[in-house]
Amino acid sequence: MQFRTLVALAVTLFVGAAQAEYNPIGKACDAPGTYGCANDVSSINNGNAFVYVCDGSAFQLSALCRGKETCRATTSGAFCT
């Protein structure tokens, strides 16, 4: 199930990158502890990058990146760079 979740998250991130305003916060998820990144959502963090995490039912905001920092998702989590 983790591989399927990782693939689903990767597809979501790629689709989010293609759409200018993909906002994952509050969207349904079913893999607790899964982290992701968003880099250009104008309604959150003044358009700066942020990290989000699945709480088992929905994605929640986890960390805000500063200014020119971007967010990077890996298999072990996500972080600001």
All heavy atoms as a GROMACS GRO file, in nm:
protein
  583
    1MET      N    1   0.082  -0.119   0.000
    1MET     CA    2   0.000   0.000   0.000
    1MET      C    3   0.086   0.125   0.000
    1MET      O    4   0.048   0.225  -0.058
    1MET     CB    5  -0.092   0.000   0.121
    1MET     CG    6  -0.168   0.128   0.134
    1MET     SD    7  -0.336   0.096   0.164
    1MET     CE    8  -0.391   0.256   0.205
    2GLN      N    9   0.203   0.122   0.061
    2GLN     CA   10   0.287   0.241   0.063
    2GLN      C   11   0.331   0.278  -0.077
    2GLN      O   12   0.337   0.396  -0.110
    2GLN     CB   13   0.408   0.221   0.152
    2GLN     CG   14   0.377   0.235   0.298
    2GLN     CD   15   0.505   0.232   0.380
    2GLN    OE1   16   0.608   0.187   0.334
    2GLN    NE2   17   0.496   0.281   0.500
    3PHE      N   18   0.362   0.181  -0.162
    3PHE     CA   19   0.404   0.212  -0.298
    3PHE      C   20   0.291   0.279  -0.374
    3PHE      O   21   0.311   0.379  -0.442
    3PHE     CB   22   0.449   0.086  -0.371
    3PHE     CG   23   0.489   0.113  -0.512
    3PHE    CD1   24   0.609   0.177  -0.540
    3PHE    CD2   25   0.408   0.076  -0.617
    3PHE    CE1   26   0.647   0.204  -0.670
    3PHE    CE2   27   0.444   0.103  -0.748
    3PHE     CZ   28   0.564   0.166  -0.774
    4ARG      N   29   0.169   0.227  -0.360
    4ARG     CA   30   0.054   0.289  -0.427
    4ARG      C   31   0.032   0.430  -0.377
    4ARG      O   32   0.003   0.521  -0.455
    4ARG     CB   33  -0.073   0.208  -0.402
    4ARG     CG   34  -0.092   0.098  -0.501
    4ARG     CD   35  -0.223   0.026  -0.490
    4ARG     NE   36  -0.328   0.098  -0.421
    4ARG     CZ   37  -0.436   0.043  -0.372
    4ARG    NH1   38  -0.454  -0.085  -0.384
    4ARG    NH2   39  -0.527   0.114  -0.311
    5THR      N   40   0.047   0.451  -0.248
    5THR     CA   41   0.030   0.584  -0.190
    5THR      C   42   0.137   0.678  -0.242
    5THR      O   43   0.107   0.793  -0.277
    5THR     CB   44   0.037   0.576  -0.036
    5THR    OG1   45  -0.066   0.488   0.009
    5THR    CG2   46   0.018   0.713   0.026
    6LEU      N   47   0.261   0.631  -0.250
    6LEU     CA   48   0.370   0.714  -0.301
    6LEU      C   49   0.345   0.752  -0.447
    6LEU      O   50   0.363   0.867  -0.486
    6LEU     CB   51   0.503   0.640  -0.288
    6LEU     CG   52   0.627   0.716  -0.332
    6LEU    CD1   53   0.643   0.845  -0.253
    6LEU    CD2   54   0.749   0.629  -0.314
    7VAL      N   55   0.299   0.656  -0.528
    7VAL     CA   56   0.269   0.684  -0.667
    7VAL      C   57   0.155   0.785  -0.677
    7VAL      O   58   0.162   0.880  -0.754
    7VAL     CB   59   0.234   0.554  -0.744
    7VAL    CG1   60   0.177   0.584  -0.882
    7VAL    CG2   61   0.357   0.466  -0.755
    8ALA      N   62   0.051   0.767  -0.595
    8ALA     CA   63  -0.062   0.861  -0.597
    8ALA      C   64  -0.016   1.001  -0.556
    8ALA      O   65  -0.058   1.100  -0.617
    8ALA     CB   66  -0.172   0.812  -0.504
    9LEU      N   67   0.069   1.010  -0.458
    9LEU     CA   68   0.119   1.140  -0.414
    9LEU      C   69   0.205   1.203  -0.523
    9LEU      O   70   0.194   1.323  -0.550
    9LEU     CB   71   0.200   1.126  -0.285
    9LEU     CG   72   0.252   1.256  -0.225
    9LEU    CD1   73   0.138   1.352  -0.195
    9LEU    CD2   74   0.329   1.227  -0.098
   10ALA      N   75   0.289   1.125  -0.588
   10ALA     CA   76   0.373   1.178  -0.696
   10ALA      C   77   0.287   1.230  -0.810
   10ALA      O   78   0.312   1.338  -0.863
   10ALA     CB   79   0.469   1.070  -0.746
   11VAL      N   80   0.184   1.154  -0.847
   11VAL     CA   81   0.094   1.200  -0.953
   11VAL      C   82   0.024   1.327  -0.911
   11VAL      O   83   0.014   1.422  -0.988
   11VAL     CB   84  -0.009   1.090  -0.988
   11VAL    CG1   85  -0.120   1.144  -1.075
   11VAL    CG2   86   0.061   0.973  -1.056
   12THR      N   87  -0.020   1.334  -0.785
   12THR     CA   88  -0.084   1.454  -0.734
   12THR      C   89   0.010   1.572  -0.742
   12THR      O   90  -0.030   1.682  -0.782
   12THR     CB   91  -0.130   1.432  -0.588
   12THR    OG1   92  -0.222   1.324  -0.584
   12THR    CG2   93  -0.195   1.556  -0.533
   13LEU      N   94   0.136   1.553  -0.706
   13LEU     CA   95   0.232   1.662  -0.711
   13LEU      C   96   0.257   1.708  -0.854
   13LEU      O   97   0.266   1.828  -0.879
   13LEU     CB   98   0.363   1.620  -0.644
   13LEU     CG   99   0.357   1.602  -0.494
   13LEU    CD1  100   0.488   1.546  -0.442
   13LEU    CD2  101   0.322   1.731  -0.424
   14PHE      N  102   0.268   1.614  -0.948
   14PHE     CA  103   0.290   1.652  -1.086
   14PHE      C  104   0.169   1.724  -1.143
   14PHE      O  105   0.183   1.822  -1.214
   14PHE     CB  106   0.326   1.531  -1.173
   14PHE     CG  107   0.464   1.479  -1.147
   14PHE    CD1  108   0.484   1.348  -1.110
   14PHE    CD2  109   0.575   1.562  -1.157
   14PHE    CE1  110   0.612   1.299  -1.085
   14PHE    CE2  111   0.703   1.515  -1.132
   14PHE     CZ  112   0.720   1.384  -1.097
   15VAL      N  113   0.051   1.676  -1.112
   15VAL     CA  114  -0.070   1.744  -1.156
   15VAL      C  115  -0.078   1.881  -1.092
   15VAL      O  116  -0.112   1.980  -1.156
   15VAL     CB  117  -0.196   1.661  -1.124
   15VAL    CG1  118  -0.322   1.741  -1.146
   15VAL    CG2  119  -0.198   1.534  -1.209
   16GLY      N  120  -0.041   1.890  -0.964
   16GLY     CA  121  -0.040   2.019  -0.895
   16GLY      C  122   0.056   2.116  -0.958
   16GLY      O  123   0.030   2.236  -0.966
   17ALA      N  124   0.170   2.066  -1.005
   17ALA     CA  125   0.267   2.154  -1.070
   17ALA      C  126   0.212   2.205  -1.203
   17ALA      O  127   0.242   2.317  -1.243
   17ALA     CB  128   0.398   2.080  -1.092
   18ALA      N  129   0.131   2.125  -1.271
   18ALA     CA  130   0.074   2.167  -1.399
   18ALA      C  131  -0.038   2.269  -1.378
   18ALA      O  132  -0.063   2.352  -1.465
   18ALA     CB  133   0.021   2.045  -1.474
   19GLN      N  134  -0.104   2.262  -1.265
   19GLN     CA  135  -0.209   2.358  -1.234
   19GLN      C  136  -0.150   2.464  -1.142
   19GLN      O  137  -0.085   2.433  -1.044
   19GLN     CB  138  -0.326   2.289  -1.161
   19GLN     CG  139  -0.392   2.182  -1.244
   19GLN     CD  140  -0.494   2.105  -1.163
   19GLN    OE1  141  -0.503   2.119  -1.042
   19GLN    NE2  142  -0.571   2.022  -1.230
   20ALA      N  143  -0.173   2.588  -1.170
   20ALA     CA  144  -0.108   2.696  -1.096
   20ALA      C  145  -0.150   2.701  -0.950
   20ALA      O  146  -0.072   2.737  -0.865
   20ALA     CB  147  -0.138   2.829  -1.164
   21GLU      N  148  -0.271   2.666  -0.918
   21GLU     CA  149  -0.320   2.685  -0.781
   21GLU      C  150  -0.372   2.556  -0.716
   21GLU      O  151  -0.480   2.555  -0.660
   21GLU     CB  152  -0.432   2.790  -0.782
   21GLU     CG  153  -0.384   2.930  -0.803
   21GLU     CD  154  -0.305   2.986  -0.686
   21GLU    OE1  155  -0.346   2.969  -0.570
   21GLU    OE2  156  -0.200   3.046  -0.713
   22TYR      N  157  -0.296   2.449  -0.719
   22TYR     CA  158  -0.338   2.328  -0.649
   22TYR      C  159  -0.312   2.347  -0.500
   22TYR      O  160  -0.199   2.370  -0.459
   22TYR     CB  161  -0.264   2.205  -0.700
   22TYR     CG  162  -0.296   2.083  -0.618
   22TYR    CD1  163  -0.420   2.023  -0.630
   22TYR    CD2  164  -0.206   2.033  -0.526
   22TYR    CE1  165  -0.452   1.912  -0.555
   22TYR    CE2  166  -0.237   1.923  -0.449
   22TYR     CZ  167  -0.361   1.863  -0.464
   22TYR     OH  168  -0.393   1.755  -0.387
   23ASN      N  169  -0.417   2.340  -0.421
   23ASN     CA  170  -0.406   2.356  -0.276
   23ASN      C  171  -0.448   2.225  -0.210
   23ASN      O  172  -0.566   2.193  -0.205
   23ASN     CB  173  -0.495   2.470  -0.229
   23ASN     CG  174  -0.487   2.492  -0.079
   23ASN    OD1  175  -0.421   2.417  -0.009
   23ASN    ND2  176  -0.554   2.592  -0.031
   24PRO      N  177  -0.354   2.148  -0.155
   24PRO     CA  178  -0.386   2.018  -0.096
   24PRO      C  179  -0.450   2.026   0.042
   24PRO      O  180  -0.511   1.929   0.086
   24PRO     CB  181  -0.250   1.950  -0.087
   24PRO     CG  182  -0.155   2.064  -0.068
   24PRO     CD  183  -0.210   2.176  -0.150
   25ILE      N  184  -0.436   2.138   0.110
   25ILE     CA  185  -0.485   2.148   0.248
   25ILE      C  186  -0.635   2.121   0.254
   25ILE      O  187  -0.714   2.183   0.184
   25ILE     CB  188  -0.453   2.287   0.309
   25ILE    CG1  189  -0.304   2.318   0.298
   25ILE    CG2  190  -0.502   2.297   0.453
   25ILE    CD1  191  -0.213   2.216   0.363
   26GLY      N  192  -0.672   2.025   0.339
   26GLY     CA  193  -0.812   1.988   0.356
   26GLY      C  194  -0.860   1.880   0.260
   26GLY      O  195  -0.967   1.825   0.279
   27LYS      N  196  -0.780   1.846   0.160
   27LYS     CA  197  -0.820   1.741   0.066
   27LYS      C  198  -0.802   1.605   0.132
   27LYS      O  199  -0.715   1.585   0.216
   27LYS     CB  200  -0.736   1.749  -0.061
   27LYS     CG  201  -0.750   1.882  -0.133
   27LYS     CD  202  -0.780   1.861  -0.277
   27LYS     CE  203  -0.782   1.987  -0.357
   27LYS     NZ  204  -0.871   2.089  -0.323
   28ALA      N  205  -0.886   1.511   0.094
   28ALA     CA  206  -0.885   1.378   0.155
   28ALA      C  207  -0.755   1.303   0.126
   28ALA      O  208  -0.694   1.318   0.020
   28ALA     CB  209  -1.002   1.297   0.102
   29CYS      N  210  -0.712   1.224   0.225
   29CYS     CA  211  -0.597   1.135   0.211
   29CYS      C  212  -0.617   1.017   0.305
   29CYS      O  213  -0.696   1.025   0.398
   29CYS     CB  214  -0.466   1.209   0.243
   29CYS     SG  215  -0.452   1.262   0.414
   30ASP      N  216  -0.548   0.907   0.280
   30ASP     CA  217  -0.566   0.789   0.364
   30ASP      C  218  -0.434   0.723   0.404
   30ASP      O  219  -0.431   0.606   0.439
   30ASP     CB  220  -0.655   0.688   0.293
   30ASP     CG  221  -0.594   0.634   0.165
   30ASP    OD1  222  -0.484   0.677   0.128
   30ASP    OD2  223  -0.656   0.547   0.102
   31ALA      N  224  -0.326   0.799   0.398
   31ALA     CA  225  -0.195   0.744   0.433
   31ALA      C  226  -0.129   0.834   0.539
   31ALA      O  227  -0.053   0.924   0.505
   31ALA     CB  228  -0.107   0.734   0.310
   32PRO      N  229  -0.160   0.812   0.667
   32PRO     CA  230  -0.105   0.897   0.772
   32PRO      C  231   0.047   0.907   0.766
   32PRO      O  232   0.115   0.808   0.740
   32PRO     CB  233  -0.148   0.828   0.902
   32PRO     CG  234  -0.261   0.740   0.863
   32PRO     CD  235  -0.239   0.702   0.720
   33GLY      N  236   0.098   1.028   0.784
   33GLY     CA  237   0.242   1.049   0.784
   33GLY      C  238   0.302   1.075   0.647
   33GLY      O  239   0.422   1.092   0.635
   34THR      N  240   0.219   1.076   0.542
   34THR     CA  241   0.268   1.105   0.408
   34THR      C  242   0.286   1.255   0.393
   34THR      O  243   0.194   1.332   0.419
   34THR     CB  244   0.168   1.055   0.301
   34THR    OG1  245   0.149   0.916   0.318
   34THR    CG2  246   0.219   1.083   0.160
   35TYR      N  247   0.405   1.297   0.355
   35TYR     CA  248   0.436   1.439   0.338
   35TYR      C  249   0.438   1.479   0.192
   35TYR      O  250   0.467   1.396   0.105
   35TYR     CB  251   0.572   1.472   0.400
   35TYR     CG  252   0.570   1.477   0.550
   35TYR    CD1  253   0.586   1.361   0.623
   35TYR    CD2  254   0.551   1.596   0.617
   35TYR    CE1  255   0.584   1.364   0.762
   35TYR    CE2  256   0.550   1.601   0.754
   35TYR     CZ  257   0.566   1.484   0.827
   35TYR     OH  258   0.562   1.488   0.963
   36GLY      N  259   0.413   1.606   0.166
   36GLY     CA  260   0.420   1.658   0.030
   36GLY      C  261   0.457   1.805   0.033
   36GLY      O  262   0.470   1.866   0.140
   37CYS      N  263   0.473   1.863  -0.085
   37CYS     CA  264   0.513   2.002  -0.100
   37CYS      C  265   0.418   2.077  -0.193
   37CYS      O  266   0.364   2.019  -0.285
   37CYS     CB  267   0.651   2.012  -0.163
   37CYS     SG  268   0.783   1.951  -0.061
   38ALA      N  269   0.406   2.204  -0.169
   38ALA     CA  270   0.339   2.295  -0.261
   38ALA      C  271   0.427   2.418  -0.268
   38ALA      O  272   0.476   2.466  -0.166
   38ALA     CB  273   0.200   2.328  -0.212
   39ASN      N  274   0.448   2.469  -0.388
   39ASN     CA  275   0.542   2.579  -0.404
   39ASN      C  276   0.483   2.711  -0.449
   39ASN      O  277   0.548   2.813  -0.438
   39ASN     CB  278   0.655   2.538  -0.500
   39ASN     CG  279   0.752   2.442  -0.435
   39ASN    OD1  280   0.813   2.474  -0.334
   39ASN    ND2  281   0.763   2.323  -0.488
   40ASP      N  282   0.363   2.713  -0.504
   40ASP     CA  283   0.306   2.837  -0.556
   40ASP      C  284   0.157   2.848  -0.531
   40ASP      O  285   0.080   2.859  -0.626
   40ASP     CB  286   0.333   2.848  -0.707
   40ASP     CG  287   0.480   2.868  -0.738
   40ASP    OD1  288   0.541   2.955  -0.674
   40ASP    OD2  289   0.533   2.797  -0.824
   41VAL      N  290   0.114   2.844  -0.408
   41VAL     CA  291  -0.027   2.862  -0.376
   41VAL      C  292  -0.042   3.000  -0.313
   41VAL      O  293  -0.001   3.023  -0.200
   41VAL     CB  294  -0.077   2.752  -0.279
   41VAL    CG1  295  -0.223   2.773  -0.244
   41VAL    CG2  296  -0.055   2.614  -0.341
   42SER      N  297  -0.099   3.092  -0.388
   42SER     CA  298  -0.103   3.231  -0.344
   42SER      C  299  -0.182   3.252  -0.216
   42SER      O  300  -0.157   3.346  -0.141
   42SER     CB  301  -0.158   3.320  -0.455
   42SER     OG  302  -0.290   3.282  -0.488
   43SER      N  303  -0.277   3.164  -0.187
   43SER     CA  304  -0.361   3.183  -0.068
   43SER      C  305  -0.298   3.133   0.061
   43SER      O  306  -0.353   3.153   0.169
   43SER     CB  307  -0.496   3.114  -0.090
   43SER     OG  308  -0.477   2.974  -0.108
   44ILE      N  309  -0.182   3.067   0.052
   44ILE     CA  310  -0.115   3.015   0.172
   44ILE      C  311   0.030   3.066   0.173
   44ILE      O  312   0.100   3.058   0.073
   44ILE     CB  313  -0.116   2.861   0.174
   44ILE    CG1  314  -0.260   2.811   0.179
   44ILE    CG2  315  -0.037   2.808   0.293
   44ILE    CD1  316  -0.273   2.662   0.172
   45ASN      N  317   0.075   3.116   0.286
   45ASN     CA  318   0.214   3.158   0.306
   45ASN      C  319   0.258   3.263   0.203
   45ASN      O  320   0.371   3.260   0.156
   45ASN     CB  321   0.306   3.036   0.306
   45ASN     CG  322   0.443   3.064   0.363
   45ASN    OD1  323   0.461   3.158   0.440
   45ASN    ND2  324   0.540   2.983   0.325
   46ASN      N  325   0.168   3.352   0.167
   46ASN     CA  326   0.198   3.460   0.071
   46ASN      C  327   0.256   3.407  -0.060
   46ASN      O  328   0.340   3.472  -0.123
   46ASN     CB  329   0.294   3.562   0.131
   46ASN     CG  330   0.232   3.633   0.248
   46ASN    OD1  331   0.116   3.671   0.243
   46ASN    ND2  332   0.308   3.651   0.354
   47GLY      N  333   0.216   3.288  -0.101
   47GLY     CA  334   0.266   3.229  -0.225
   47GLY      C  335   0.398   3.156  -0.211
   47GLY      O  336   0.448   3.099  -0.308
   48ASN      N  337   0.455   3.156  -0.093
   48ASN     CA  338   0.581   3.084  -0.069
   48ASN      C  339   0.552   2.935  -0.048
   48ASN      O  340   0.441   2.896  -0.016
   48ASN     CB  341   0.654   3.141   0.052
   48ASN     CG  342   0.697   3.284   0.030
   48ASN    OD1  343   0.742   3.321  -0.077
   48ASN    ND2  344   0.682   3.366   0.132
   49ALA      N  345   0.654   2.855  -0.061
   49ALA     CA  346   0.640   2.710  -0.048
   49ALA      C  347   0.599   2.670   0.093
   49ALA      O  348   0.622   2.742   0.190
   49ALA     CB  349   0.773   2.643  -0.084
   50PHE      N  350   0.537   2.550   0.103
   50PHE     CA  351   0.503   2.494   0.233
   50PHE      C  352   0.499   2.343   0.225
   50PHE      O  353   0.491   2.284   0.119
   50PHE     CB  354   0.371   2.550   0.287
   50PHE     CG  355   0.250   2.520   0.201
   50PHE    CD1  356   0.175   2.406   0.221
   50PHE    CD2  357   0.212   2.609   0.101
   50PHE    CE1  358   0.063   2.380   0.142
   50PHE    CE2  359   0.102   2.584   0.022
   50PHE     CZ  360   0.027   2.468   0.043
   51VAL      N  361   0.508   2.280   0.343
   51VAL     CA  362   0.504   2.135   0.357
   51VAL      C  363   0.368   2.098   0.414
   51VAL      O  364   0.318   2.165   0.504
   51VAL     CB  365   0.616   2.086   0.454
   51VAL    CG1  366   0.608   1.936   0.474
   51VAL    CG2  367   0.753   2.129   0.402
   52TYR      N  368   0.309   1.991   0.363
   52TYR     CA  369   0.184   1.942   0.419
   52TYR      C  370   0.197   1.793   0.451
   52TYR      O  371   0.286   1.725   0.401
   52TYR     CB  372   0.066   1.969   0.326
   52TYR     CG  373   0.080   1.914   0.186
   52TYR    CD1  374   0.037   1.785   0.155
   52TYR    CD2  375   0.136   1.989   0.084
   52TYR    CE1  376   0.049   1.735   0.027
   52TYR    CE2  377   0.148   1.940  -0.045
   52TYR     CZ  378   0.103   1.812  -0.072
   52TYR     OH  379   0.115   1.762  -0.199
   53VAL      N  380   0.110   1.745   0.539
   53VAL     CA  381   0.116   1.606   0.583
   53VAL      C  382  -0.026   1.549   0.593
   53VAL      O  383  -0.120   1.621   0.624
   53VAL     CB  384   0.189   1.595   0.720
   53VAL    CG1  385   0.114   1.669   0.830
   53VAL    CG2  386   0.213   1.450   0.758
   54CYS      N  387  -0.037   1.420   0.568
   54CYS     CA  388  -0.166   1.352   0.581
   54CYS      C  389  -0.185   1.310   0.726
   54CYS      O  390  -0.099   1.246   0.785
   54CYS     CB  391  -0.169   1.228   0.491
   54CYS     SG  392  -0.320   1.131   0.507
   55ASP      N  393  -0.299   1.347   0.784
   55ASP     CA  394  -0.327   1.308   0.922
   55ASP      C  395  -0.412   1.181   0.930
   55ASP      O  396  -0.457   1.142   1.037
   55ASP     CB  397  -0.395   1.422   0.998
   55ASP     CG  398  -0.536   1.452   0.950
   55ASP    OD1  399  -0.588   1.380   0.861
   55ASP    OD2  400  -0.596   1.548   1.002
   56GLY      N  401  -0.433   1.117   0.817
   56GLY     CA  402  -0.513   0.995   0.813
   56GLY      C  403  -0.648   1.016   0.747
   56GLY      O  404  -0.711   0.923   0.701
   57SER      N  405  -0.692   1.142   0.740
   57SER     CA  406  -0.818   1.170   0.674
   57SER      C  407  -0.808   1.288   0.578
   57SER      O  408  -0.878   1.294   0.478
   57SER     CB  409  -0.929   1.195   0.776
   57SER     OG  410  -0.897   1.306   0.856
   58ALA      N  411  -0.722   1.386   0.608
   58ALA     CA  412  -0.706   1.503   0.522
   58ALA      C  413  -0.564   1.558   0.535
   58ALA      O  414  -0.497   1.536   0.635
   58ALA     CB  415  -0.806   1.612   0.561
   59PHE      N  416  -0.520   1.630   0.431
   59PHE     CA  417  -0.389   1.693   0.436
   59PHE      C  418  -0.395   1.818   0.525
   59PHE      O  419  -0.489   1.896   0.517
   59PHE     CB  420  -0.342   1.734   0.296
   59PHE     CG  421  -0.299   1.618   0.212
   59PHE    CD1  422  -0.372   1.580   0.101
   59PHE    CD2  423  -0.185   1.546   0.244
   59PHE    CE1  424  -0.332   1.473   0.023
   59PHE    CE2  425  -0.144   1.438   0.167
   59PHE     CZ  426  -0.218   1.402   0.056
   60GLN      N  427  -0.294   1.834   0.610
   60GLN     CA  428  -0.283   1.947   0.701
   60GLN      C  429  -0.152   2.021   0.675
   60GLN      O  430  -0.053   1.960   0.635
   60GLN     CB  431  -0.283   1.899   0.847
   60GLN     CG  432  -0.403   1.816   0.886
   60GLN     CD  433  -0.532   1.895   0.881
   60GLN    OE1  434  -0.534   2.014   0.911
   60GLN    NE2  435  -0.639   1.829   0.842
   61LEU      N  436  -0.150   2.150   0.701
   61LEU     CA  437  -0.029   2.229   0.689
   61LEU      C  438   0.071   2.184   0.794
   61LEU      O  439   0.037   2.169   0.910
   61LEU     CB  440  -0.063   2.377   0.708
   61LEU     CG  441   0.048   2.478   0.688
   61LEU    CD1  442   0.100   2.472   0.546
   61LEU    CD2  443  -0.002   2.617   0.719
   62SER      N  444   0.195   2.160   0.754
   62SER     CA  445   0.296   2.111   0.847
   62SER      C  446   0.404   2.215   0.874
   62SER      O  447   0.445   2.233   0.988
   62SER     CB  448   0.360   1.984   0.792
   62SER     OG  449   0.462   1.939   0.875
   63ALA      N  450   0.455   2.282   0.769
   63ALA     CA  451   0.562   2.381   0.787
   63ALA      C  452   0.557   2.484   0.675
   63ALA      O  453   0.522   2.452   0.562
   63ALA     CB  454   0.698   2.312   0.788
   64LEU      N  455   0.594   2.606   0.708
   64LEU     CA  456   0.601   2.714   0.610
   64LEU      C  457   0.747   2.739   0.573
   64LEU      O  458   0.832   2.750   0.660
   64LEU     CB  459   0.541   2.843   0.668
   64LEU     CG  460   0.395   2.835   0.710
   64LEU    CD1  461   0.353   2.966   0.778
   64LEU    CD2  462   0.306   2.806   0.592
   65CYS      N  463   0.774   2.749   0.444
   65CYS     CA  464   0.909   2.782   0.398
   65CYS      C  465   0.922   2.934   0.392
   65CYS      O  466   0.822   3.005   0.378
   65CYS     CB  467   0.933   2.721   0.261
   65CYS     SG  468   0.920   2.541   0.257
   66ARG      N  469   1.043   2.983   0.401
   66ARG     CA  470   1.067   3.128   0.401
   66ARG      C  471   1.102   3.178   0.261
   66ARG      O  472   1.173   3.111   0.187
   66ARG     CB  473   1.182   3.163   0.495
   66ARG     CG  474   1.151   3.132   0.639
   66ARG     CD  475   1.272   3.159   0.724
   66ARG     NE  476   1.373   3.057   0.688
   66ARG     CZ  477   1.497   3.061   0.726
   66ARG    NH1  478   1.543   3.160   0.798
   66ARG    NH2  479   1.581   2.966   0.691
   67GLY      N  480   1.055   3.297   0.228
   67GLY     CA  481   1.093   3.369   0.108
   67GLY      C  482   1.121   3.288  -0.015
   67GLY      O  483   1.032   3.227  -0.072
   68LYS      N  484   1.245   3.286  -0.058
   68LYS     CA  485   1.284   3.220  -0.183
   68LYS      C  486   1.305   3.069  -0.169
   68LYS      O  487   1.339   3.001  -0.265
   68LYS     CB  488   1.413   3.283  -0.237
   68LYS     CG  489   1.404   3.430  -0.258
   68LYS     CD  490   1.362   3.459  -0.399
   68LYS     CE  491   1.370   3.609  -0.423
   68LYS     NZ  492   1.261   3.658  -0.500
   69GLU      N  493   1.286   3.015  -0.050
   69GLU     CA  494   1.302   2.871  -0.032
   69GLU      C  495   1.196   2.796  -0.111
   69GLU      O  496   1.086   2.846  -0.133
   69GLU     CB  497   1.288   2.832   0.116
   69GLU     CG  498   1.400   2.877   0.203
   69GLU     CD  499   1.382   2.834   0.347
   69GLU    OE1  500   1.268   2.827   0.396
   69GLU    OE2  501   1.483   2.808   0.411
   70THR      N  502   1.229   2.676  -0.153
   70THR     CA  503   1.133   2.588  -0.216
   70THR      C  504   1.116   2.466  -0.126
   70THR      O  505   1.186   2.451  -0.028
   70THR     CB  506   1.179   2.543  -0.356
   70THR    OG1  507   1.303   2.475  -0.344
   70THR    CG2  508   1.193   2.661  -0.450
   71CYS      N  509   1.023   2.382  -0.160
   71CYS     CA  510   0.997   2.262  -0.083
   71CYS      C  511   1.037   2.141  -0.167
   71CYS      O  512   1.017   2.139  -0.288
   71CYS     CB  513   0.849   2.256  -0.049
   71CYS     SG  514   0.806   2.116   0.052
   72ARG      N  515   1.096   2.043  -0.100
   72ARG     CA  516   1.138   1.922  -0.169
   72ARG      C  517   1.080   1.801  -0.096
   72ARG      O  518   1.098   1.786   0.024
   72ARG     CB  519   1.290   1.913  -0.171
   72ARG     CG  520   1.339   1.791  -0.242
   72ARG     CD  521   1.488   1.799  -0.267
   72ARG     NE  522   1.530   1.674  -0.331
   72ARG     CZ  523   1.633   1.604  -0.293
   72ARG    NH1  524   1.708   1.644  -0.192
   72ARG    NH2  525   1.664   1.492  -0.354
   73ALA      N  526   1.011   1.715  -0.170
   73ALA     CA  527   0.954   1.593  -0.114
   73ALA      C  528   1.045   1.475  -0.146
   73ALA      O  529   1.096   1.464  -0.258
   73ALA     CB  530   0.815   1.569  -0.170
   74THR      N  531   1.069   1.390  -0.047
   74THR     CA  532   1.148   1.270  -0.066
   74THR      C  533   1.070   1.152  -0.011
   74THR      O  534   0.962   1.169   0.045
   74THR     CB  535   1.284   1.280   0.008
   74THR    OG1  536   1.258   1.280   0.150
   74THR    CG2  537   1.359   1.406  -0.031
   75THR      N  538   1.124   1.034  -0.023
   75THR     CA  539   1.055   0.917   0.031
   75THR      C  540   1.053   0.916   0.183
   75THR      O  541   0.973   0.845   0.243
   75THR     CB  542   1.121   0.786  -0.020
   75THR    OG1  543   1.258   0.789   0.015
   75THR    CG2  544   1.105   0.772  -0.169
   76SER      N  545   1.138   0.996   0.246
   76SER     CA  546   1.142   0.999   0.392
   76SER      C  547   1.075   1.122   0.451
   76SER      O  548   1.076   1.142   0.570
   76SER     CB  549   1.288   0.993   0.442
   76SER     OG  550   1.360   1.102   0.392
   77GLY      N  551   1.014   1.206   0.368
   77GLY     CA  552   0.944   1.325   0.418
   77GLY      C  553   0.958   1.440   0.320
   77GLY      O  554   0.988   1.422   0.204
   78ALA      N  555   0.935   1.561   0.369
   78ALA     CA  556   0.946   1.680   0.286
   78ALA      C  557   1.012   1.790   0.370
   78ALA      O  558   0.997   1.793   0.491
   78ALA     CB  559   0.809   1.724   0.238
   79PHE      N  560   1.082   1.880   0.302
   79PHE     CA  561   1.151   1.985   0.375
   79PHE      C  562   1.172   2.107   0.287
   79PHE      O  563   1.168   2.099   0.164
   79PHE     CB  564   1.286   1.935   0.429
   79PHE     CG  565   1.374   1.875   0.323
   79PHE    CD1  566   1.467   1.953   0.256
   79PHE    CD2  567   1.364   1.740   0.288
   79PHE    CE1  568   1.548   1.900   0.158
   79PHE    CE2  569   1.446   1.685   0.191
   79PHE     CZ  570   1.538   1.766   0.125
   80CYS      N  571   1.196   2.222   0.350
   80CYS     CA  572   1.224   2.346   0.279
   80CYS      C  573   1.372   2.348   0.242
   80CYS      O  574   1.456   2.305   0.320
   80CYS     CB  575   1.193   2.467   0.367
   80CYS     SG  576   1.018   2.476   0.413
   81THR      N  577   1.404   2.398   0.123
   81THR     CA  578   1.544   2.404   0.078
   81THR      C  579   1.585   2.546   0.050
   81THR      O  580   1.505   2.630   0.021
   81THR     CB  581   1.564   2.320  -0.049
   81THR    OG1  582   1.478   2.371  -0.151
   81THR    CG2  583   1.536   2.174  -0.025
   0.00000   0.00000   0.00000
